[in-house]
Amino acid sequence: MTEKINWDDSYLLGILEIDNQHKKLLMIANELYDIATGSPDAYKLKMSAVLKKLTDYTVYHFSSEEEYMRKCGYAAAEAHKAAHDNFVREVSYQIQQLSSDNIEEGAHFYTYVASWVMNHIAKADKIWAAAVKRSS
């Protein structure tokens, strides 16, 4: 399993609202990590709540980010939205596959979510943020 990913300011886009959302998204993902590396009893009790929190906040964040890109006229906003949509579909699929008592599955799911989110911020989000800043 991947170690817990901590926020690093190298992930900052320079857009306060979006940066704060990214930090909160990582914070929620790290709650998943804490549950997946904690006691099996806590896993059973807390996993569904953190999954709901993660999915709800992801949908909120993606909508907010996509709206920001549209308002700024980012030309590749639809392609970026497609990447978000693919992630949401994959997360939904993986959540359906998770067992309520298999802590190793939770750990694997954390690795997928955290890696995707941080790679997405470091690459795709940096590209659109730079393009938006150049055009304003």
Secondary structure, DSSP 4 states (H G I P E B T S, - for coil): -PPPPPP-GGG--S-HHHHHHHHHHHHHHHHHHHHHTS-HHHHHHHHHHHHHHHHHHHHHHHHHHHHHHHHTT-TTHHHHHHHHHHHHHHHHHHHHH--TT-HHHHHHHHHHHHHHHHHHIIIIIHHHHHHHHHH-
